Amino acid sequence: MNKIKVGIIGSGGIARAHAAAYKKLPFVEVTAVADVVPGKALEFVAAAGLTDAAAFDSHTELLAEGLDAVSICTPNASHHRTTVDALRSGKHVLLEKPMAVSLDEALDMVQAQRETGRMLSIGFQPRYDPNMKRLQDIIRSGRLGDVYYVETGGGRRRGMPGGTFIRKSLSGAGAMADIGCYSLDMALNALGYPRPVSVSAFASSHFGTNPLYHAEAIHFEVEDFGVAMIRFENDMVLQFKIAWAMHMDTLGPTMFLGTNAGLKVLPYGSGPWSGVWDGSIGSMMLYHDDFGGLTQTEVPLIEHRLDLFFEKVRDFAEAVRDGRDAPIPGEQILIQQAIIDGVFRSAEAKREVSVELPVYA
Ligand SMILES: NC(=O)c1ccc[n+]([C@@H]2O[C@H](COP(=O)([O-])OP(=O)(O)OC[C@H]3O[C@@H](n4cnc5c(N)ncnc54)[C@H](O)[C@@H]3O)[C@@H](O)[C@H]2O)c1
């Protein structure tokens, strides 16, 4: 069987996890790596033990190689250019989250995907926690009735990144896009990605810009806190709140309020980085009226030892091999990109703004 040939664009932190996952897949070979910092891709190839991979100093040189697919592991602001170029050169794309830094960019990426018929999959590894699937099954079973209110998000008491994550020209946004995209994907995917109509939001950067809290405060150009109220076409509202840093231990659980029952969801793990939803579910409690009174039932969790990041890379590679659709389609994630876009427009305008989506989303 011919192996599928994969390239990695961007050879920083998360590229290591992509390389390690591909190396475990016998039907994949990583044959090219590119990074804009001269010599960095070459160092990466050696450090990751990718003995058969060529190293390039630009993604366009890499895309001229005969590859089936690429992992895009560049800072957020480069996702658009590298993805569109990869799709238009005939490669399937596994793109790291968040999808893009603006709705216009995300629309352009989806247009390239639709025109080329290649796959564009966005890398949300928490989807591979079997308990995320259980959450989705509970919501979609109708057990909650009509869900009219959702609250999600997460906060780190202290957990502000630096480097490329805080410079707006590279990251495009701060906490709302970096970790907020996980909370939005968990809640919206469980709900079947309803269409948003408007957003009212607030964002601030009191911690990141203060040298007492951030060593790179002078370079901090994004938000470290944000909150938004999002209205949907189906008459549901979602409150979304995210903090990279705060004087509080938690921003509370994720909750789904329905006409027949409510569901409280807590993340796996505890401590200052918990509640961010880049991992697994820790507990689910269903609140309902039964047996003549107010009742609550703990939802049994599925025990597993899955490496969620490996599962995401494996699913993508198998989809390339088997000619399947994108596991986490860009067309779907466009909806949360529209919300994040609305969050920043609303925060800047200090009022509610409407969200416009193309008909196919
Ligand atoms: N899924 C996850 O768990 C997870 C975790 C961390 C980061 N991420 C995402 O992965 C992406 C990268 O994050 P990171 O922590 O690896 O960042 P990083 O800064 O460590 O690495 C990014 C690399 O991309 C290179 N680069 C920049 N522009 C490029 C271009 N046009 N072509 C080729 N290389 C380019 C940089 O030189 C750098 O080496 C971000 O979008 C981030 O949100 C995802």
The ligand as an SDF file (V2000), in Angstrom:
LIG
                    3D

 44 48  0  0  0  0  0  0  0  0999 V2000
   -4.7660   22.0450   19.4130 N   0  0  0  0  0  0  0  0  0  0  0  0
   -4.0050   22.3980   20.4150 C   0  0  0  0  0  0  0  0  0  0  0  0
   -4.0040   21.7920   21.4810 O   0  0  0  0  0  0  0  0  0  0  0  0
   -3.0750   23.5770   20.2380 C   0  0  0  0  0  0  0  0  0  0  0  0
   -2.1310   23.8570   21.2510 C   0  0  0  0  0  0  0  0  0  0  0  0
   -1.2520   24.9250   21.0450 C   0  0  0  0  0  0  0  0  0  0  0  0
   -1.3490   25.7130   19.9040 C   0  0  0  0  0  0  0  0  0  0  0  0
   -2.3150   25.4480   18.9720 N   0  0  0  0  0  0  0  0  0  0  0  0
   -2.4340   26.2890   17.7570 C   0  0  0  0  0  0  0  0  0  0  0  0
   -1.3460   25.9660   16.8920 O   0  0  0  0  0  0  0  0  0  0  0  0
   -0.8960   27.1410   16.2070 C   0  0  0  0  0  0  0  0  0  0  0  0
    0.6040   27.2940   16.4320 C   0  0  0  0  0  0  0  0  0  0  0  0
    0.8440   27.3950   17.8140 O   0  0  0  0  0  0  0  0  0  0  0  0
    2.3090   27.0790   18.4290 P   0  0  0  0  0  0  0  0  0  0  0  0
    2.1500   27.0500   19.8850 O   0  0  0  0  0  0  0  0  0  0  0  0
    2.9200   25.9050   17.7460 O   0  0  0  0  0  0  0  0  0  0  0  0
    3.0570   28.4280   17.9790 O   0  0  0  0  0  0  0  0  0  0  0  0
    4.6100   28.6760   17.8160 P   0  0  0  0  0  0  0  0  0  0  0  0
    4.7840   30.1430   17.7950 O   0  0  0  0  0  0  0  0  0  0  0  0
    5.3720   27.8330   18.7940 O   0  0  0  0  0  0  0  0  0  0  0  0
    4.9630   28.0680   16.3640 O   0  0  0  0  0  0  0  0  0  0  0  0
    4.5030   28.6050   15.1470 C   0  0  0  0  0  0  0  0  0  0  0  0
    5.5900   28.3980   14.0890 C   0  0  0  0  0  0  0  0  0  0  0  0
    5.0840   28.7910   12.8110 O   0  0  0  0  0  0  0  0  0  0  0  0
    6.1150   29.4790   12.1150 C   0  0  0  0  0  0  0  0  0  0  0  0
    5.4990   30.2810   11.0630 N   0  0  0  0  0  0  0  0  0  0  0  0
    4.8990   31.4980   11.1490 C   0  0  0  0  0  0  0  0  0  0  0  0
    4.3740   31.8610    9.9500 N   0  0  0  0  0  0  0  0  0  0  0  0
    4.6610   30.8580    9.0840 C   0  0  0  0  0  0  0  0  0  0  0  0
    4.4090   30.6400    7.6980 C   0  0  0  0  0  0  0  0  0  0  0  0
    3.7220   31.5300    6.9650 N   0  0  0  0  0  0  0  0  0  0  0  0
    4.8730   29.5130    7.1260 N   0  0  0  0  0  0  0  0  0  0  0  0
    5.5870   28.6080    7.8460 C   0  0  0  0  0  0  0  0  0  0  0  0
    5.8650   28.7650    9.1650 N   0  0  0  0  0  0  0  0  0  0  0  0
    5.3940   29.8600    9.7790 C   0  0  0  0  0  0  0  0  0  0  0  0
    6.8500   30.2590   13.1950 C   0  0  0  0  0  0  0  0  0  0  0  0
    8.1460   30.6450   12.8000 O   0  0  0  0  0  0  0  0  0  0  0  0
    6.8510   29.2400   14.3410 C   0  0  0  0  0  0  0  0  0  0  0  0
    7.9940   28.4010   14.2850 O   0  0  0  0  0  0  0  0  0  0  0  0
   -1.7390   28.3060   16.7490 C   0  0  0  0  0  0  0  0  0  0  0  0
   -2.7690   28.5830   15.8370 O   0  0  0  0  0  0  0  0  0  0  0  0
   -2.3120   27.7700   18.0510 C   0  0  0  0  0  0  0  0  0  0  0  0
   -3.5720   28.3230   18.3730 O   0  0  0  0  0  0  0  0  0  0  0  0
   -3.1540   24.3870   19.1130 C   0  0  0  0  0  0  0  0  0  0  0  0
  1  2  1  0
  2  3  2  0
  2  4  1  0
  4  5  1  0
  4 44  2  0
  5  6  2  0
  6  7  1  0
  7  8  2  0
  8  9  1  0
  8 44  1  0
  9 10  1  0
  9 42  1  0
 10 11  1  0
 11 12  1  0
 11 40  1  0
 12 13  1  0
 13 14  1  0
 14 15  2  0
 14 16  1  0
 14 17  1  0
 17 18  1  0
 18 19  2  0
 18 20  1  0
 18 21  1  0
 21 22  1  0
 22 23  1  0
 23 24  1  0
 23 38  1  0
 24 25  1  0
 25 26  1  0
 25 36  1  0
 26 27  1  0
 26 35  1  0
 27 28  2  0
 28 29  1  0
 29 30  1  0
 29 35  2  0
 30 31  1  0
 30 32  2  0
 32 33  1  0
 33 34  2  0
 34 35  1  0
 36 37  1  0
 36 38  1  0
 38 39  1  0
 40 41  1  0
 40 42  1  0
 42 43  1  0
M  CHG  2   8   1  16  -1
M  END
$$$$
